[in-house]
Structure formats: structure tokens, C-alpha cells
């Protein structure tokens, strides 16, 4: 994983006993521990860290991707063209909206290629 200068790293926040044989169905994600005897809930060091506000990044760096740009979602070619004309093609990484059809997705990707903009999820087209 690439970390930008100034962005802080943090430990993985996982469910306790995630790798246990009987927990293979448990996905690799964080859920707050709520059991009355849970060691992670009572903050025992050996159970690992819990997410808290201290792990946050400076506000100026939040939302910045590994490429150093922010992500903008576009729904159509006109939206993409407007942003590129105002800000420039290299100001943002672009993602095509979830509900955009395959045909329109291909048109937007082609337009982005002509404008020199980078589409991060064009592989779905």
C-alpha cells in the first residue's frame, strides 16, 4: 500500500479471533465488540487496537487517493467535460456512477480518453 507524505498509517482493525478455524465465514472487517466478557471491548493490549479519533488524518489530506488526487463521480459525459474544462484533466481521478449503463459507460470512457482524464472504474464497461 502506498502512503502519501503526511498521511498516517494505522494497525489493521479486525474482529478478534478472525483467523480461527470456526470463524472462516467472518469477513475481514471491523465491528465494535459488545460482549460483556470480550477482552477487546475492555481494551486489553494483546487483543489489538480499536479504531478511534486519534488515527484520523489531517483534514487537508482526507479523501486523497494514492495517486495524490481526489475522486469525482460522474454520471454522464457532459458532467465530465464541465469538470475537465473548469479544473483540468489532471485535477481529479474520475469514477463512473453505479447506475450508468454499459453503453453510456463506454461513451464516457472514450470521451475521457480524448480529454486526457483518468477513469478508475472503466474496467466494468
KEZA-300241 format. One record per atom (N, C-alpha, C): x, y, z negated; residue in one letter. Coordinates in steps of 0.001 Angstrom, whole numbers, padded with zeros to 6 digits, always signed. Layout:
XYZA ...
This chain:
+000844-001186+000000X +000000+000000+000000X +000881+001239+000000X +000566+002186+000860X +001342+003420+000970X +000757+004453+000026X +001616+005050-000800X +001145+006098-001691X +001698+007430-001227X +000840+008413-001174X +001261+009741-000769X +002000+010403-001921X +002866+011340-001604X +003571+012065-002648X +002561+012794-003507X +002652+012617-004795X +001736+013280-005707X +000585+012405-006155X +000215+011401-005353X -000865+010500-005766X -000328+009538-006806X -001129+009269-007830X -000693+008386-008905X -001094+006951-008617X -000262+006039-009065X -000630+004629-008952X -001302+004218-010259X -002013+003122-010234X -002661+002617-011438X -002710+001100-011378X -002874+000446-012518X -002935-001011-012511X -004219-001501-011847X -004231-002782-011495X -005457-003375-010964X -006436-003551-012110X -007664-003120-011904X -008693-003269-012916X -009571-004443-012518X -009348-005580-013125X -010089-006776-012754X -010924-007283-013904X -011852-008145-013575X -012644-008838-014578X -011703-009786-015322X -011765-009883-016647X -010906-010807-017379X -011133-012248-016925X -010070-013028-016949X -010093-014435-016550X -010569-014613-015117X -010251-013648-014280X -010715-013682-012895X -010207-014904-012159X -008968-015297-012420X -008379-016417-011693X -008728-017778-012273X -009503-017832-013339X -009833-019109-013970X -010593-020005-012999X -010419-021303-013164X -010973-022279-012238X -012499-022140-012100X -013167-021908-013206X -014620-021820-013170X -015124-020452-012727X -014207-019522-012412X -014612-018170-012016X -014257-017862-010569X -014063-018842-009730X -013674-018579-008345X -014746-017790-007605X -015989-017905-008043X -017080-017197-007393X -017092-015713-007764X -016319-015315-008786X -016304-013919-009229X -015423-013113-008284X -015987-012090-007672X -015250-011278-006718X -014235-010402-007433X -013205-009999-006686X -012131-009160-007202X -012638-007721-007291X -013256-007363-008410X -013820-006036-008597X -013912-005747-010082X -014233-004519-010426X -014330-004131-011830X -015787-004083-012270X -016060-004648-013427X -017339-004479-014097X -017037-004223-015571X -017703-003258-016165X -017497-002935-017575X -017855-004148-018421X -016996-004462-019375X -017236-005607-020247X -018229-005224-021334X -019242-006066-021566X -020299-005710-022512X -020539-006760-023588X -019793-007864-023556X -019999-008910-024554X -019536-008468-025938X -020181-008953-026985X -019857-008483-028335X -018486-008956-028801X -018002-010077-028276X -016699-010593-028696X -015624-010382-027625X -015916-009639-026589X -014999-009513-025471X -013760-008715-025859X -012590-009303-025621X -011322-008674-026017X -011012-007438-025169X -011423-007465-023918X -011158-006309-023070X -012004-005116-023523X -013227-005376-023955X -014098-004298-024416X -013526-003609-025643X -012877-004382-026534X -012300-003764-027735X -010843-003336-027519X -010455-003299-026232X -009179-002709-025783X -007935-003402-026333X -007923-004717-026322X -006706-005467-026662X -005719-005321-025507X -004461-005000-025814X -003456-004735-024782X -003246-005895-023827X -003245-007110-024333X -002925-008262-023489X -003990-008539-022423X -005158-007935-022550X -006220-008150-021572X -006107-007217-020356X -005215-006243-020404X -005039-005335-019270X -005811-004039-019460X -005567-003116-018546X -006125-001769-018658X -007562-001704-018171X -008273-000705-018681X -009623-000391-018219X -009561+000938-017481X -010428+001137-016499X -010447+002435-015821X -010851+003541-016795X -010189+004674-016703X -010605+005840-017469X -010176+007112-016748X -010605+008234-017231X -010423+009503-016536X -008945+009862-016367X -008094+009322-017205X -006671+009633-017140X -005972+009122-015890X -006578+008166-015183X -005972+007630-013968X -006320+008456-012738X -007123+009504-012884X -007562+010293-011737X -006424+011064-011093X -006566+011330-009803X -005595+012126-009067X -005979+013599-009129X -005027+014490-008842X -005366+015912-008788X -006469+016147-007759X -007303+017120-008000X -008456+017364-007132X -008034+017640-005694X -006881+018268-005509X -006411+018591-004165X -006051+017341-003360X -005767+016235-004039X -005365+015003-003348X -006486+013978-003234X -007623+014206-003874X -008709+013230-003831X -009302+013137-002433X -009542+011932-001993X -010154+011719-000684X -009172+011721+000459X -007890+011883+000176X -006891+011875+001247X -006452+010441+001498X -006433+010063+002764X -006068+008703+003146X -004550+008556+003214X -004071+007335+003441X -002633+007062+003513X -001980+007823+004665X -002761+008156+005697X -002238+008908+006835X -002022+010383+006491X -002544+010821+005338X -002407+012211+004925X -003572+013087+005356X -004599+012467+005959X -005760+013226+006437X -007005+012820+005672X -008011+013657+005725X -009313+013328+005146X -010155+012604+006196X -011205+011936+005744X -012068+011175+006640X -013365+011940+006883X -013765+012060+008140X -015046+012675+008511X -015874+011625+009234X -017157+011529+008894X -018057+010616+009581X -018812+011387+010650X -018867+010818+011856X -019599+011441+012952X -020685+010496+013444X -021800+011065+013859X -022935+010279+014333X -023076+010329+015849X -022489+011345+016484X -022594+011453+017937X -021405+012235+018488X -021297+012238+019811X -020171+012886+020476X -020140+014388+020278X -021323+014993+020221X -021391+016452+020043X -020790+016866+018700X -021090+016090+017673X -020535+016353+016339X -019006+016283+016368X -018496+015231+017003X -017046+015029+017112X -016404+016193+017847X -017014+016580+018969X -016475+017662+019781X -016439+018981+019006X -017491+019272+018256X -017566+020508+017475X -016456+020574+016437X -016251+019467+015711X -015221+019446+014663X -013831+019591+015270X -013580+018888+016379X -012268+018959+017028X -012000+020368+017546X -013018+021030+018093X -012824+022396+018597X -012534+023372+017460X -013233+023209+016321X -013038+024122+015193X -011727+023866+014453X -011467+022603+014123X -010362+022253+013225X -009126+021720+013957X -009313+021151+015124X -008220+020497+015835X -008330+018982+015688X -007760+018256+016643X -007908+016793+016688X -007158+016092+015565X -006072+016705+015086X -005257+016029+014071X -005598+016458+012641X -006694+017180+012458X -007065+017635+011113X -007702+016522+010288X -008414+015602+010939X -009150+014550+010243X -008944+013199+010924X -009186+012127+010164X -009437+010812+010738X -010953+010709+010832X -011468+010153+011907X -012908+010083+012103X -013413+008659+011972X -014616+008520+011403X -015297+007226+011337X -016660+007414+011988X -017060+006425+012785X -018371+006474+013423X -019393+005953+012426X -020532+006629+012327X -021570+006286+011361X -022074+004858+011495X -022572+004316+010420X -023013+002930+010325X -024147+002602+011295X -025086+003512+011467X -026293+003220+012242X -026145+003510+013733X -024955+003877+014193X -024750+004204+015599X -024672+002914+016411X -025363+002890+017545X -025416+001678+018374X -024078+001400+019046X -023962+000187+019578X -022730-000248+020221X -022398+000618+021437X -023427+000944+022209X -023237+001738+023421X -022751+003145+023080X -023426+003792+022121X -023028+005148+021711X -021659+005138+021046X -021381+004071+020294X -020087+003911+019630X -018957+003909+020667X -019183+003189+021766X -018190+003128+022844X -018010+004499+023491X -019117+005229+023679X -019034+006573+024263X -018244+007517+023354X -018510+007443+022056X -017803+008302+021091X -016316+007966+021073X -015994+006671+021119X -014589+006246+021117X -013862+006752+022361X -014544+006710+023510X -013949+007200+024756X -013720+008708+024688X -014703+009434+024166X -014588+010888+024006X -013437+011236+023061X -013315+010469+021979X -012231+010710+021017X -010871+010502+021674X -010776+009487+022516X -009528+009250+023247X -009165+010433+024126X -010159+011005+024789X -009920+012173+025653X -009515+013402+024844X -010105+013530+023644X -009816+014695+022797X -008553+014509+021948X -008067+013287+021868X -006878+013010+021052X -007183+012806+019581X -008438+012489+019258X -008841+012253+017877X -008721+010765+017548X -008459+010456+016287X -008300+009054+015881X -009590+008558+015233X -010150+007469+015781X -011331+006813+015213X -010837+005600+014425X -011172+005528+013148X -010637+004449+012306X -011455+003172+012372X -012730+003243+012785X -013545+002044+012829X -014072+001751+014230X -013295+002054+015244X -013754+001825+016604X -013673+000356+016990X -012989-000456+016196X -012866-001884+016487X -014187-002610+016444X -015200-002016+015798X -016524-002628+015714X -017286-002510+017018X -016847-001642+017928X -017591-001414+019171X -017477-002614+020096X 
